[in-house]
Amino acid sequence: MDVYVGDRKVGVVTSGSVLPTVEGAGGMALIEKDAGAIGDEISIDVRGKRKLAKLVKRPLYSAKVK
């Protein structure tokens, strides 16, 4: 899957999955260094359709370990 900012291809998705802890999907991608900043919206080509995504800093959620 390709990652885009506008019409410009800036990277590729390396992994993705459903994340029950955030009640949605998440994934990781390799993108160009200047492609955006934390909080910026990007789009991902999923089977020919663009899906909106957001650049976030890891971790995607807070682990509650006892």
N, C-alpha and C positions, 0 to 999 in steps of 0.2 A: 504494500500500500504506500502510495506517495503522499508526502506532506507539502502543503502549499501555503504561501502568503499571497493573497490575491491570486493572480494567474501564474505566479512564479513558483516552480518546484524548488523546495528548499531542503528536502530530505526524504527519508524512508522510515516507516514503522518497523521496529525490530521485534516487538512483542506486544500482545494485547490480550485482554481478558475481561470478563465481567467481574466487578469488584463489589461484593455484597456489603462491605463496610461503608462504601460511599453511595450505595444504591444506584450504580451505573457502571459504565465501562471505563477502562483506563488502559494505558499502555505506555511504552517507551519508544522513542524514535531518535535517530541520528539526524540532526539538522545543522545547517550552516551556522557558524558562530554569530553572524550578524542578522539572522532570520527573525529575531524578536527578543522580547524580554519577558520575565516572569509576569503573568497576568494577561499577556497579549493573546488574542484569538487567532487561530490558524484553521485550516481546513484539511481534512484527510479524505482521499479518494477511496471509498469503500465500495467495491464492486461497481464502479462507474458512477457513483453518486457521492457528492461532496457532503461531508459531515463536519459540523463545527466542533472545535476542540479548544482547550485553553492550555497555555504553557504554565506549568506549576513546578514548584521546587519539591524535591523529594524530602521526606516521605509524603505519600498522598493522603495519609491518615495518621492519627495518633494511636499508637499501640498501647493498650491498657494491660500491662503485664503485672501479675501479682507475684 
